[in-house]
Amino acid sequence: MDKIEELETRLKKENIECAVSKTRDARGILGCLEKIDDADVVYVVNPEGYVGKSVCLDIGYAYAKNKQIFVMHSVDDPQLMKLVDGTLSFEETVSLLKKEAEAKQKE
């Protein structure tokens, strides 16, 4: 199981709604951007801190849409990291999303 599937499984186990963009998404970049439009929080699974061109585009798009953006590992690009709200582990991400879901239910 890759890291994205691992996180998706954890979120579903916690009954946290999520939409995952995978590299083999049939809609390509447009499908990913649509998922960002629908998201409250964007979490980038970037093993060893690597992000490619598409992920840089995703982060910039999410930033322009005023989404909260978190990465699994710090990115070795200071300008890109200025767009990111923080670095979170899977556990911290699950905790954050649980709190966000609870807050939404109270509204």
C-alpha positions in Angstrom: 0.0 0.0 0.0 1.4 3.4 -1.0 1.4 6.4 1.3 -1.7 8.0 -0.4 -3.7 4.8 0.0 -2.5 4.4 3.6 -3.8 7.9 4.5 -7.0 7.4 2.6 -7.7 4.2 4.5 -7.0 5.9 7.8 -9.3 8.8 7.0 -12.1 6.5 5.9 -11.6 4.4 9.1 -12.2 7.6 11.1 -15.3 8.5 8.9 -13.6 11.6 7.6 -14.7 12.6 4.1 -11.8 12.8 1.7 -11.1 13.0 -2.0 -7.7 11.7 -3.1 -5.9 12.6 -6.3 -3.7 9.8 -7.5 -1.2 9.9 -10.3 -3.4 7.7 -12.5 -6.5 9.9 -12.2 -8.4 9.6 -15.5 -9.2 13.4 -15.5 -5.6 14.3 -15.0 -4.8 17.8 -13.7 -8.3 19.0 -14.2 -9.6 16.3 -11.9 -7.1 17.2 -9.3 -8.0 20.9 -9.5 -11.7 20.1 -9.1 -10.9 18.1 -6.0 -9.0 21.1 -4.6 -12.1 23.3 -5.4 -14.2 21.0 -3.3 -11.7 20.6 -0.4 -11.5 22.5 2.9 -7.9 21.3 3.5 -5.3 20.2 1.0 -2.7 17.7 2.2 0.3 16.9 0.0 1.8 13.4 0.4 5.4 14.1 -0.5 7.8 11.4 0.6 11.2 12.7 1.3 10.0 16.3 0.6 9.8 15.8 -3.2 7.2 17.7 -5.2 7.0 17.7 -9.0 5.7 20.3 -11.3 2.1 19.2 -11.1 2.1 19.3 -7.3 3.7 22.8 -7.4 0.7 23.8 -9.6 -1.7 22.1 -7.2 -0.2 24.0 -4.2 -0.3 27.3 -6.1 -3.9 26.7 -7.2 -5.0 25.8 -3.6 -3.2 28.9 -2.3 -5.1 31.1 -4.8 -8.3 29.5 -3.6 -7.5 30.3 0.0 -7.4 26.6 1.0 -5.4 25.4 4.0 -2.4 23.5 2.7 -0.2 21.1 4.6 2.6 18.9 3.4 3.9 15.6 4.8 7.5 16.7 4.6 9.0 20.2 4.3 9.8 21.1 0.7 13.3 22.3 -0.2 11.9 25.4 -1.9 11.5 28.4 0.4 9.2 30.2 -2.0 6.8 27.2 -2.3 6.9 26.7 1.5 5.6 30.2 1.9 2.3 29.0 0.4 2.1 26.1 2.8 0.4 26.4 6.3 2.6 23.7 7.8 4.1 20.2 7.9 1.9 17.5 9.4 2.3 13.8 10.0 -0.5 11.4 9.1 -1.6 11.4 12.7 -1.6 15.1 13.0 -3.6 15.4 9.7 -6.2 12.9 11.0 -6.5 14.9 14.2 -6.8 18.2 12.4 -9.5 16.8 10.0 -11.4 15.3 12.9 -11.5 18.7 14.6 -12.6 20.4 11.4 -15.4 17.9 10.9 -16.6 18.3 14.5 -16.6 22.1 14.1 -18.7 21.8 10.9 -21.2 19.6 12.7 -21.7 22.2 15.3 -22.5 24.9 12.8 
